[in-house]
Each structure stands twice: as C-alpha cells, then as structure tokens.
C-alpha cells in the first residue's frame, strides 16, 4: 500500500482555516482522487494548549492507494486543482511525501 502525505508546517504570520480544510477541501480531495484508486483518506490536526512553534506540523492529510503508479497518476491529475483550492484555507505551502506502508498487527 502507498500513502501520500501532505504536511503543513507552521510559520510566523501563517493562517490556516481548519474548518474549511476538514470539510470542504477534504471533500474535494476525495472527489478528485477516487477515480484514481483512492482507498482511504484521513486528515489530522495538531492539538495543544500552546501556540504552534515555527516549523511544527499543524495539519496533515493521508491518501492511500494500492500502487505507487496510482498515487503518482492521482497527484499528477488532481494536484493542480487541489493546490488552487489551498489558497482558500492557508497561505502555507505543503510538503508532500510518498511512502510504502506495511501493516504490523
């Protein structure tokens, strides 16, 4: 299984609308990636009582695919649409990582 992770690292004067990201952007992401074999989609947000520090990961999304080829095709096709939408919820640039996932029970 392949996981595509998109991280957002905090920077001074950054903005991030968690509500839009969780609801609107993740729905768009699901719609864009399903035709390319999306198996599962998750998002998470930093929880803390203190303000985020510079460079700290404040949010991430994880999209799962059966193969690296599917994941690459999905990102190539949907990436421009998803990046355009990101301006609606943040001024941060994401870091994107492809990983091979092995389950250990």
N, C-alpha and C positions, 0 to 999 in steps of 0.2 A: 504494500500500500504506500502511496505517496501523499505527503502532506505539504500543502503550500501555506506558509505562514506569513502574514503581513503584520509587522510590528510598528508601533508608533512610539517614538522616544520623545520625552518632554524636552522642550526648550523654553527659555525665558521669553515671555510675551506671546506664547503659543495660545491657540484656542482649540477646543475640542468639544463638540456637541455630542455627548454620549447618547442622548435620546435619539437624535437623528441617525447616528451610526448604528445603534442597536435595532432600530425599527425600519427605517427607510433604506439605508444603504445595504444592510444585510439582506433585505428582501430583494433588492435589485441584484445583488451579488448572486443570490440563489437562482434567480430567473436567468441571469447571464451564463452561469456555469452549468446548470442542469443539462443543457443539450450536449455538453462535452464530457459527460460521465461523472458529474459530481455525486459522491456517495454520502457525504456528511459535511455540514457547515456549522462551525462554532465561532463564538466571539467571547472575549473576556475583557474585563476592565480592572484596573488597579483599585484595590481597596486599602485605604489608610486614613488615619485621623490627621496626618500631617500633609502639607503641600508637597507635590512631587519635586524631586531634585532634577537638575539638568542631566539629561541622558537616561533617566529612568523610564522603563517601558510602562506606558499608561494604558495601552489597549492593544489588542491583537485579534486577528481572525485566523481561523484554520479551516482550509478546504481540503477534503480528502478525495483522492482518485485512485483507480486501480493501477494505473501505469504512469510513468514519467512522461510518456508521449501524450497521454490525455491531458495531464496537468499543463504541459507546455502549450498544447493547442488551445486549451481553455484560457490561459493567461494571454496568449497572443491575440485571440479573438475578442475577449471581454475586457482586457486590460485598459484600452483607451476609454471605454465607456465608464468603467469604474473609477479611473483616475480623474475624469472630468467631474464625476459626482462628488469626489472627495472635497472639492472646494466648498461644498455645502455644509460640511461639518468640521473641517480643520484647515489650518494653514501649515500643518506638519507634513513632511514627505515620508511615506512609509518605507520600511526596509522589507524586502521580500526574500524569503528563503524556501528552497525546495528540500525536503527531507524524505528519506526512506524510513518508514515506520515499521517496527517489529513489535508485536504484542507479546507481553510476558504476563502470564496469569499467576 
